[in-house]
C-alpha cells in the first residue's frame, strides 16, 4: 500500500499574515509505512499566534526525522504513538512557557494524523479537523468549542488549545486503514465553505504525489473563490494499492 500526499497553507484573501502552519512527512519501504501530518491554526485573537503554530509543526517535523532513522529496525509500532504523545505534551509545555516568559499571548489548534503500517492514530486539540473519506465522509475529530452569549449574541469560542496551560488534555483515537482511504486535514478556514461533494470530486483522481498536491491547491482555491476570509490549510493523504 502506498500513500500519496499533498500539503498547502495560505493566508487567504483578506488577512495580512498566515497564522496557520501545515506539515506532512511520509516514509515508505515495501510493506512498511510511517507518515505524519499536522495542521495548526493560530488563535486569531492573539496577534502573534503563528509562533505557536510554527513551534508545534517544527517540533513534529523534528520528531518524524528522528523516528524515520529508527523505524522499523530499532523502534516498533507500539512505541511510536506513545512517543509522539510525549513529544506533543513537551511542545505544549514549551509554548506555554514562552507565553509566560515573553508576556505575549500565543496559542494554536492542533490536528495530527499518524499512519503506521495498517493503522492510523489521531491527536487533536481545538477546532481544526480531520476527515476520513471511505464510502462516505466522516469527521473523525471533535470540535472543542463552547457556546457563549455576548451582547445578546451566541458565538463559539475555543474551549481548548495548545499553550493554554502547562498541562494538556487532547482527544486521541485510532483505527485501521485500507486501500482507497482518503484523509483530509485542515484548519477551520478550509471547511466552512466546503461540501462533501467537493472533497469527493477533488480527491477521487489522486494517484501520485503531484496529483495530491494539486488537489490541495484546488480545494483551497475553491474555498477562497467562495469568499472565505480566514487563513486556510489543507493536507491530503490518499492510500492506494
SEKOL-404222 format. One record per residue (C-alpha): x, y, z; residue number from 1. Coordinates in steps of 0.5 Angstrom, whole numbers, padded with zeros to 4 digits. Example, Ala and Ser with C-alpha at 12.3 -4.5 7.8 and 13.67 -1.06 7.14 Angstrom:
// residues 2
<east 0025 north -0009 up 0016 num 1>
<east 0027 north -0002 up 0014 num 2>
//
This chain:
// residues 241
<east 0000 north 0000 up 0000 num 1>
<east 0003 north 0007 up -0002 num 2>
<east 0001 north 0014 up 0001 num 3>
<east 0001 north 0020 up -0004 num 4>
<east 0001 north 0027 up 0000 num 5>
<east 0000 north 0034 up -0001 num 6>
<east 0000 north 0040 up 0004 num 7>
<east -0001 north 0047 up 0003 num 8>
<east -0003 north 0053 up 0007 num 9>
<east -0004 north 0060 up 0005 num 10>
<east -0006 north 0067 up 0009 num 11>
<east -0012 north 0067 up 0005 num 12>
<east -0016 north 0073 up 0001 num 13>
<east -0016 north 0078 up 0007 num 14>
<east -0011 north 0077 up 0013 num 15>
<east -0004 north 0080 up 0012 num 16>
<east -0001 north 0074 up 0015 num 17>
<east -0002 north 0067 up 0016 num 18>
<east -0002 north 0064 up 0023 num 19>
<east -0003 north 0057 up 0020 num 20>
<east 0002 north 0052 up 0019 num 21>
<east 0002 north 0045 up 0016 num 22>
<east 0007 north 0040 up 0015 num 23>
<east 0007 north 0033 up 0012 num 24>
<east 0012 north 0027 up 0012 num 25>
<east 0012 north 0020 up 0009 num 26>
<east 0017 north 0015 up 0009 num 27>
<east 0015 north 0008 up 0006 num 28>
<east 0019 north 0002 up 0004 num 29>
<east 0016 north -0005 up 0002 num 30>
<east 0010 north -0006 up 0006 num 31>
<east 0013 north -0001 up 0012 num 32>
<east 0010 north 0006 up 0013 num 33>
<east 0011 north 0012 up 0017 num 34>
<east 0007 north 0018 up 0016 num 35>
<east 0005 north 0024 up 0020 num 36>
<east 0001 north 0030 up 0018 num 37>
<east 0000 north 0036 up 0023 num 38>
<east -0004 north 0043 up 0022 num 39>
<east -0004 north 0048 up 0027 num 40>
<east -0008 north 0054 up 0027 num 41>
<east -0006 north 0060 up 0031 num 42>
<east -0011 north 0063 up 0035 num 43>
<east -0014 north 0070 up 0032 num 44>
<east -0015 north 0074 up 0038 num 45>
<east -0007 north 0073 up 0039 num 46>
<east -0003 north 0077 up 0035 num 47>
<east 0003 north 0073 up 0034 num 48>
<east 0000 north 0066 up 0035 num 49>
<east 0004 north 0064 up 0029 num 50>
<east 0010 north 0063 up 0034 num 51>
<east 0006 north 0057 up 0037 num 52>
<east 0004 north 0054 up 0030 num 53>
<east 0011 north 0054 up 0028 num 54>
<east 0014 north 0051 up 0034 num 55>
<east 0009 north 0046 up 0034 num 56>
<east 0010 north 0044 up 0027 num 57>
<east 0017 north 0045 up 0027 num 58>
<east 0017 north 0040 up 0033 num 59>
<east 0013 north 0035 up 0030 num 60>
<east 0018 north 0035 up 0024 num 61>
<east 0024 north 0034 up 0028 num 62>
<east 0020 north 0028 up 0032 num 63>
<east 0019 north 0025 up 0025 num 64>
<east 0026 north 0026 up 0022 num 65>
<east 0028 north 0022 up 0029 num 66>
<east 0024 north 0017 up 0028 num 67>
<east 0025 north 0016 up 0021 num 68>
<east 0032 north 0014 up 0023 num 69>
<east 0030 north 0009 up 0027 num 70>
<east 0024 north 0005 up 0024 num 71>
<east 0023 north 0000 up 0024 num 72>
<east 0029 north -0004 up 0026 num 73>
<east 0030 north 0000 up 0032 num 74>
<east 0023 north 0002 up 0034 num 75>
<east 0017 north -0001 up 0033 num 76>
<east 0009 north 0001 up 0032 num 77>
<east 0007 north 0000 up 0040 num 78>
<east 0012 north 0005 up 0042 num 79>
<east 0011 north 0011 up 0036 num 80>
<east 0005 north 0013 up 0038 num 81>
<east 0007 north 0014 up 0046 num 82>
<east 0013 north 0017 up 0044 num 83>
<east 0009 north 0022 up 0039 num 84>
<east 0004 north 0024 up 0045 num 85>
<east 0010 north 0025 up 0050 num 86>
<east 0013 north 0030 up 0045 num 87>
<east 0006 north 0034 up 0044 num 88>
<east 0006 north 0034 up 0051 num 89>
<east 0013 north 0037 up 0052 num 90>
<east 0012 north 0042 up 0046 num 91>
<east 0005 north 0045 up 0049 num 92>
<east 0010 north 0046 up 0056 num 93>
<east 0015 north 0050 up 0051 num 94>
<east 0009 north 0054 up 0048 num 95>
<east 0006 north 0056 up 0055 num 96>
<east 0013 north 0057 up 0058 num 97>
<east 0014 north 0062 up 0052 num 98>
<east 0008 north 0066 up 0054 num 99>
<east 0010 north 0067 up 0061 num 100>
<east 0017 north 0069 up 0060 num 101>
<east 0015 north 0073 up 0054 num 102>
<east 0009 north 0076 up 0056 num 103>
<east 0006 north 0075 up 0049 num 104>
<east -0001 north 0071 up 0049 num 105>
<east 0000 north 0066 up 0044 num 106>
<east -0004 north 0059 up 0042 num 107>
<east -0006 north 0055 up 0037 num 108>
<east -0010 north 0049 up 0035 num 109>
<east -0007 north 0042 up 0033 num 110>
<east -0009 north 0036 up 0029 num 111>
<east -0004 north 0031 up 0028 num 112>
<east -0005 north 0024 up 0024 num 113>
<east 0000 north 0019 up 0025 num 114>
<east 0000 north 0013 up 0020 num 115>
<east 0004 north 0007 up 0022 num 116>
<east 0003 north 0001 up 0017 num 117>
<east -0004 north -0001 up 0017 num 118>
<east -0006 north 0003 up 0023 num 119>
<east -0008 north 0011 up 0024 num 120>
<east -0007 north 0015 up 0030 num 121>
<east -0010 north 0022 up 0032 num 122>
<east -0008 north 0027 up 0037 num 123>
<east -0013 north 0033 up 0037 num 124>
<east -0013 north 0040 up 0040 num 125>
<east -0018 north 0045 up 0038 num 126>
<east -0023 north 0046 up 0032 num 127>
<east -0018 north 0044 up 0026 num 128>
<east -0021 north 0038 up 0023 num 129>
<east -0019 north 0031 up 0020 num 130>
<east -0024 north 0028 up 0016 num 131>
<east -0024 north 0020 up 0013 num 132>
<east -0027 north 0019 up 0006 num 133>
<east -0029 north 0012 up 0005 num 134>
<east -0036 north 0010 up 0003 num 135>
<east -0038 north 0017 up 0006 num 136>
<east -0034 north 0023 up 0009 num 137>
<east -0033 north 0022 up 0017 num 138>
<east -0031 north 0028 up 0021 num 139>
<east -0026 north 0024 up 0026 num 140>
<east -0024 north 0029 up 0030 num 141>
<east -0029 north 0033 up 0035 num 142>
<east -0029 north 0041 up 0035 num 143>
<east -0027 north 0043 up 0042 num 144>
<east -0031 north 0049 up 0043 num 145>
<east -0036 north 0053 up 0048 num 146>
<east -0042 north 0057 up 0046 num 147>
<east -0042 north 0064 up 0050 num 148>
<east -0047 north 0069 up 0050 num 149>
<east -0044 north 0076 up 0049 num 150>
<east -0048 north 0083 up 0047 num 151>
<east -0054 north 0079 up 0046 num 152>
<east -0051 north 0074 up 0041 num 153>
<east -0049 north 0067 up 0042 num 154>
<east -0042 north 0065 up 0039 num 155>
<east -0037 north 0060 up 0039 num 156>
<east -0030 north 0060 up 0043 num 157>
<east -0025 north 0055 up 0043 num 158>
<east -0025 north 0051 up 0050 num 159>
<east -0018 north 0048 up 0049 num 160>
<east -0012 north 0050 up 0045 num 161>
<east -0004 north 0049 up 0045 num 162>
<east -0001 north 0053 up 0050 num 163>
<east -0007 north 0055 up 0054 num 164>
<east -0004 north 0051 up 0060 num 165>
<east 0002 north 0048 up 0062 num 166>
<east -0002 north 0041 up 0063 num 167>
<east -0005 north 0039 up 0056 num 168>
<east -0011 north 0035 up 0055 num 169>
<east -0012 north 0032 up 0048 num 170>
<east -0017 north 0028 up 0044 num 171>
<east -0014 north 0021 up 0042 num 172>
<east -0017 north 0016 up 0037 num 173>
<east -0014 north 0010 up 0033 num 174>
<east -0017 north 0005 up 0028 num 175>
<east -0015 north 0001 up 0022 num 176>
<east -0013 north 0004 up 0015 num 177>
<east -0015 north 0001 up 0008 num 178>
<east -0013 north 0002 up 0001 num 179>
<east -0017 north 0007 up -0002 num 180>
<east -0018 north 0011 up 0004 num 181>
<east -0017 north 0019 up 0004 num 182>
<east -0015 north 0023 up 0010 num 183>
<east -0016 north 0031 up 0009 num 184>
<east -0014 north 0035 up 0015 num 185>
<east -0015 north 0043 up 0015 num 186>
<east -0016 north 0049 up 0019 num 187>
<east -0023 north 0051 up 0020 num 188>
<east -0022 north 0056 up 0015 num 189>
<east -0022 north 0050 up 0010 num 190>
<east -0028 north 0047 up 0012 num 191>
<east -0033 north 0053 up 0013 num 192>
<east -0035 north 0053 up 0005 num 193>
<east -0033 north 0046 up 0003 num 194>
<east -0038 north 0041 up 0002 num 195>
<east -0037 north 0033 up 0002 num 196>
<east -0038 north 0033 up -0006 num 197>
<east -0032 north 0038 up -0007 num 198>
<east -0028 north 0033 up -0003 num 199>
<east -0030 north 0027 up -0006 num 200>
<east -0029 north 0030 up -0013 num 201>
<east -0022 north 0033 up -0012 num 202>
<east -0019 north 0027 up -0008 num 203>
<east -0022 north 0022 up -0013 num 204>
<east -0017 north 0022 up -0018 num 205>
<east -0011 north 0022 up -0014 num 206>
<east -0006 north 0017 up -0016 num 207>
<east 0001 north 0021 up -0014 num 208>
<east 0004 north 0026 up -0010 num 209>
<east 0004 north 0031 up -0016 num 210>
<east -0004 north 0030 up -0016 num 211>
<east -0005 north 0030 up -0009 num 212>
<east -0001 north 0037 up -0008 num 213>
<east -0005 north 0040 up -0014 num 214>
<east -0012 north 0037 up -0010 num 215>
<east -0010 north 0041 up -0004 num 216>
<east -0009 north 0047 up -0008 num 217>
<east -0015 north 0046 up -0012 num 218>
<east -0019 north 0045 up -0005 num 219>
<east -0016 north 0052 up -0003 num 220>
<east -0017 north 0056 up -0009 num 221>
<east -0025 north 0053 up -0009 num 222>
<east -0026 north 0056 up -0002 num 223>
<east -0022 north 0062 up -0003 num 224>
<east -0027 north 0063 up -0009 num 225>
<east -0033 north 0063 up -0005 num 226>
<east -0030 north 0068 up 0000 num 227>
<east -0027 north 0065 up 0006 num 228>
<east -0024 north 0070 up 0010 num 229>
<east -0019 north 0066 up 0014 num 230>
<east -0012 north 0063 up 0013 num 231>
<east -0013 north 0056 up 0010 num 232>
<east -0009 north 0050 up 0011 num 233>
<east -0010 north 0043 up 0007 num 234>
<east -0006 north 0037 up 0008 num 235>
<east -0009 north 0031 up 0004 num 236>
<east -0006 north 0023 up 0005 num 237>
<east -0009 north 0018 up 0000 num 238>
<east -0008 north 0011 up 0001 num 239>
<east -0007 north 0007 up -0006 num 240>
<east -0005 north -0001 up -0008 num 241>
//
